[in-house]
Amino acid sequence: MMMGDERMEVAFFDVETTVPTRPGQGFAILEFGAILVCPRKLVEQETYSTLVRPTDLSLIPTLSVRCNGINPEAITSAPTFAEIAEKVYEILHGRIWAGHNILKFDCHRIREAFAGINKPAPEPKGIIDTLALLTQRFGRRAGDMKLASLATYFGLGQQLHRSLDDVRMNLEVLKYCATVLFMESSLPDIFTENSWVSPNAITRSRTIGRATPEKTGVSADTPSPSTKIESHVESTAEINPFNMDKLEESLLSEVMEDESGSYSPGSSTTATENFIGWTDFLEPNEISVPSVSVSLIPFYRGSQKIQVLHDYGELLVCCRRMKVRFDISKKYVNKVGWPRLSFVVDASSDLCKILDVVDDRAQKLSVDSGSSSEWRPVVTRKPAFMNYPTVRLNLPTVIDGNIFRWITEIYQKESSTTEKLVIFSRFDVEELESLITAGTFVDAYFSLDSYDVQQNAGIRLVANKLIVHST
């Protein structure tokens, strides 16, 4: 097909990969599948699927076989990624990309695969991540919102974890969700009564102030008044589930400026755990300094930004029991007056060692790429408190209609109990302030996001998941 406006088909795609068995191992693509869908009639116009042979067949551990059934024997005669790269590029480049959790996982695997063969990666015209889309528009009615959970919710059968099957299931799930939302928007006073949140959660109320565990054993089909998602009861005059402008703006927006830089929720730092497990977040002592690198990647409207890598994947960090030094800050606001949320925690010597290396390498690349901005270190060391370094954890936020909310997953843990997801009755900063206070300990899962805006540049830490210890 010719490049241009006629490439309006939506490319739904999925990759199956090996499952890393040790920190920093990285992923290898085992299968690529895609369908080109007419956005007006939602019919398939082209299909492509192939197994992919990694350079080292020993990369396929038993865990990978259990996940997708692809074993070394099945791909012995399959082409390598280098042999299918041209076809993959032709399918994806210049088209709208769609898939479940592709912002967090599949997009990165595609870029890594092209980088591994020293070829430019395809770039999308736009991206529709159905995980982010449905979580915001459909709510967590299907629990964790994984594709398998959504398929079960709608009775579509079992997810096979094979690329082409998953892509087609993804499209069907999207159709079903859209139908439900269409009916709810027609009779909001009736249908929104059935919008329920998953019971495996803790709800918080600003008026009560304390977390309230939900009843266990309650299914999504057994509603309870205490489990309503309050944001779903807003009138359609305030929230239109079919107005995607704000959501697209949230996922793929221009740089959002704040006191320490920018954050694009559509970047790889989108906060969600569902498909790329939290095991991909490395503790500081698991990070190999020689494996830490930085590179320039395409960003927005032809610009570039710095990405921090560990081996060939994005550097994701987990730090346990970080002590909160200063409470939630809402000092800074964006252009429309919404607060930019962050808080300060103590940083261990192991973490500082890694972040100092990242800072040095990123600053050098920033200068080499022509930036004249002043570099701001990610680790703060006050003159009188040099032995007590701190870092700031930023909570990414989005504006969904008239609702301001943070997208960091926040859990609460009491003593030795299993952590439970906190569902806020309202996205009210006061609720957050009552949960994360000075002296509290948190387990933080965060990514490293670069910024260069208004003559200030640096690396900021973006919290993907927080576990707040109650005691």
Residue pairs with C-beta under 8 A, 6 or more apart in sequence:
1 7
1 90
3 93
3 94
4 94
7 94
7 95
7 125
8 39
8 95
8 96
9 36
9 37
9 38
9 39
9 45
9 46
9 95
9 96
10 36
10 37
10 39
10 95
10 96
10 97
10 98
10 128
11 34
11 35
11 36
11 37
11 91
11 92
11 95
11 96
11 97
11 98
12 34
12 35
12 36
12 37
12 98
12 99
12 167
12 170
12 171
13 32
13 33
13 34
13 35
13 91
13 92
13 97
13 98
13 99
13 102
13 106
13 163
13 167
14 32
14 33
14 34
14 99
14 100
14 106
14 163
14 164
14 166
14 167
14 170
15 29
15 30
15 31
15 32
15 33
15 105
15 106
15 109
15 110
15 163
16 29
16 30
16 31
16 67
16 68
16 70
16 161
16 162
16 163
17 27
17 28
17 29
17 30
17 64
17 109
18 27
18 28
18 30
18 54
18 59
18 60
18 61
18 64
19 61
19 63
19 64
19 67
20 26
20 27
20 280
21 61
21 63
23 282
23 286
23 287
24 282
24 286
24 287
24 288
24 291
24 310
24 311
24 313
25 59
25 311
26 112
26 311
26 312
26 313
27 109
27 112
27 313
28 54
28 55
28 56
28 59
28 60
29 52
29 54
29 81
29 109
29 113
30 51
30 52
30 54
30 60
30 64
30 68
30 70
30 75
31 49
31 50
31 51
31 52
31 68
31 70
31 162
31 163
32 48
32 49
32 50
32 52
32 84
32 88
32 163
33 48
33 49
33 50
33 162
33 163
33 164
33 165
33 166
33 167
34 47
34 48
34 49
34 88
34 91
34 92
34 163
34 167
35 44
35 46
35 47
35 48
35 164
35 167
35 168
35 171
36 44
36 45
36 46
36 47
36 91
36 95
37 43
37 44
37 45
37 98
37 171
38 45
39 96
42 171
42 175
46 91
47 164
48 87
48 91
49 163
49 164
50 78
50 79
50 84
51 70
51 74
51 75
51 78
52 75
52 78
52 79
52 80
52 81
52 84
53 75
53 76
53 77
53 78
53 79
53 80
54 60
54 75
54 80
54 81
55 80
57 72
57 75
57 76
60 70
60 71
60 72
60 75
64 70
65 71
67 161
68 161
68 162
69 160
69 161
69 162
70 162
81 88
81 113
81 116
81 117
82 117
85 113
85 114
85 117
85 119
88 110
88 122
89 114
89 119
89 121
89 122
92 110
92 122
92 124
93 122
93 123
94 122
94 123
94 124
94 125
95 124
95 125
96 124
96 125
96 126
96 127
96 128
97 107
97 124
97 126
97 127
97 128
98 127
98 128
98 129
98 130
98 170
99 106
99 128
99 129
99 130
99 167
99 170
100 129
100 130
100 131
100 146
100 147
100 166
100 170
100 173
100 275
101 129
101 131
101 272
101 274
101 275
101 276
102 127
102 129
103 127
103 129
103 131
103 132
103 251
103 266
103 267
103 268
103 270
104 129
104 131
104 268
104 270
104 272
104 275
104 276
105 275
105 276
107 127
107 268
108 268
108 313
108 314
110 121
110 122
111 121
111 297
112 312
112 313
114 120
114 121
114 122
115 121
115 312
116 312
123 298
126 248
126 252
127 251
127 252
127 266
129 251
129 270
130 170
130 173
130 174
131 145
131 272
131 274
131 275
132 247
132 251
132 270
132 272
133 244
133 247
134 145
134 150
134 173
134 174
134 177
135 145
135 272
136 247
136 250
136 398
136 400
137 177
137 181
137 241
137 247
138 145
138 177
138 180
138 181
139 195
139 197
139 229
139 232
140 197
140 198
140 229
141 153
141 195
141 196
141 197
141 198
141 220
142 149
142 150
142 152
142 153
142 198
142 220
143 149
143 153
143 198
143 200
143 220
144 198
144 274
145 274
146 274
146 275
147 159
147 166
147 169
147 170
147 173
148 158
148 159
150 156
150 173
150 177
151 157
151 158
151 159
151 169
151 172
151 173
152 158
153 220
154 172
154 173
154 176
156 169
156 172
156 173
156 176
157 169
159 165
159 166
159 169
160 166
181 241
181 242
182 242
183 191
184 191
184 192
184 195
184 241
185 236
185 240
185 241
185 242
188 235
188 236
192 232
192 233
193 223
194 223
195 228
195 229
195 232
195 233
196 220
196 223
196 224
196 227
196 228
196 229
197 203
197 227
197 228
197 229
197 423
198 220
198 421
199 214
199 215
199 216
199 217
199 218
199 219
199 220
199 224
199 227
200 214
200 420
200 421
201 214
201 227
201 420
201 421
201 422
201 423
202 211
202 212
202 213
202 214
202 412
202 420
202 421
202 422
202 423
203 211
203 212
203 214
203 226
203 227
203 422
203 423
203 424
203 425
204 210
204 211
204 212
204 422
204 423
204 424
204 425
204 431
204 434
204 435
205 212
205 425
205 431
206 425
206 426
206 428
206 430
206 431
209 434
211 412
211 422
211 435
212 226
213 420
214 224
214 226
214 227
215 224
215 226
218 224
218 227
229 423
230 425
230 426
231 239
231 400
231 403
231 405
231 426
231 427
234 401
234 402
234 403
238 401
238 402
239 400
239 401
239 402
239 403
240 401
243 401
246 399
246 400
246 401
247 398
247 400
249 399
250 265
250 266
250 398
250 399
250 400
251 265
251 266
251 270
252 264
252 266
253 264
253 265
253 266
254 264
254 300
254 301
255 262
255 264
255 300
255 451
255 453
256 262
256 263
256 264
256 334
257 334
257 453
257 454
258 332
258 334
258 340
258 394
259 331
259 332
259 340
260 342
260 376
260 392
260 394
260 451
260 456
260 458
260 460
261 376
261 449
261 450
261 451
261 452
261 453
261 456
261 457
261 458
261 460
262 449
262 451
262 452
262 453
263 269
263 394
263 396
263 449
263 451
263 460
263 462
264 299
264 300
264 449
265 396
265 398
265 407
267 449
268 307
268 314
268 447
269 396
269 447
269 449
269 462
269 464
270 396
270 407
271 396
271 407
271 408
271 409
271 462
271 463
271 464
271 465
272 407
272 409
272 464
273 409
273 464
273 465
278 318
278 445
278 465
280 313
280 316
281 316
281 317
281 318
281 445
281 446
281 464
282 310
282 315
282 316
282 317
282 318
283 317
283 318
283 319
283 320
284 317
284 319
284 348
284 350
284 351
284 353
284 354
285 350
287 310
287 315
287 317
287 354
288 310
288 311
289 353
289 354
289 357
291 310
291 311
292 308
292 309
292 310
292 315
292 354
292 357
292 358
292 361
293 308
293 309
293 310
293 361
294 306
294 307
294 308
294 309
294 358
294 361
294 362
294 365
295 306
295 307
295 309
295 365
296 304
296 305
296 306
296 307
296 365
296 369
297 304
297 305
297 306
297 307
298 304
299 305
304 369
305 450
305 451
305 452
306 362
306 365
306 366
306 450
306 459
307 314
307 450
308 314
308 315
308 358
308 362
308 448
308 450
308 459
309 315
310 316
314 447
315 358
315 447
315 448
316 445
316 446
316 447
316 464
317 351
317 354
317 445
317 446
317 447
317 448
317 461
318 443
318 444
318 445
318 446
319 348
319 351
319 443
319 444
319 446
320 443
321 441
321 442
321 443
321 469
322 345
322 346
322 347
322 348
322 441
322 442
322 443
322 444
323 345
323 346
323 439
323 440
323 441
324 343
324 344
324 345
324 436
324 437
324 438
324 439
324 440
324 441
324 442
325 344
325 345
325 346
325 390
325 438
326 343
326 344
326 438
327 343
327 433
327 436
327 437
327 438
328 341
328 342
328 343
328 429
328 432
328 433
328 436
329 341
329 342
329 343
329 344
330 339
330 340
330 341
330 429
332 339
332 340
333 339
333 340
334 340
336 399
338 397
338 399
338 404
339 397
339 404
339 429
340 394
340 397
341 394
341 395
341 397
341 406
341 429
341 432
342 392
342 393
342 394
342 395
343 392
343 393
343 436
344 380
344 390
344 391
344 392
344 393
345 390
345 391
345 392
345 393
345 442
345 444
346 388
346 389
346 390
347 355
347 379
347 389
347 390
347 391
351 391
352 379
352 389
355 378
355 379
355 391
355 459
356 379
358 378
358 448
358 459
359 375
359 377
359 378
359 379
359 458
359 459
362 450
362 458
362 459
363 375
363 457
366 373
366 375
366 452
366 457
371 452
371 457
372 455
373 452
373 453
373 455
373 456
373 457
374 455
374 456
374 457
375 457
375 458
376 456
376 457
376 458
377 458
378 391
378 448
378 458
378 459
378 460
378 461
379 389
379 390
379 391
380 389
380 390
380 391
380 392
381 389
382 388
391 461
392 460
392 461
393 444
393 446
393 461
393 462
393 463
393 466
394 460
394 461
394 462
394 463
395 406
395 408
395 432
395 463
396 406
396 407
396 408
396 462
396 463
397 404
397 405
397 406
397 407
398 404
398 405
398 407
403 427
404 427
405 427
406 427
406 432
408 463
408 464
408 465
408 466
409 421
409 464
409 465
409 466
410 421
410 422
410 432
410 435
410 465
410 466
410 468
411 419
411 420
411 421
411 422
411 465
411 466
411 467
411 468
412 419
412 420
412 422
412 435
412 467
412 468
412 470
413 419
413 420
413 467
413 468
413 469
413 470
414 469
414 470
414 471
415 470
415 471
419 467
422 435
422 468
424 431
424 432
425 431
435 468
436 442
436 466
436 468
440 468
440 469
441 468
441 469
442 466
442 467
442 468
442 469
443 466
443 467
443 469
444 463
444 465
444 466
445 463
445 464
445 465
445 466
446 461
446 462
446 463
446 464
447 461
447 462
447 464
448 459
448 460
448 461
448 462
449 459
449 460
449 461
449 462
450 457
450 458
450 459
450 460
451 457
451 458
451 459
451 460
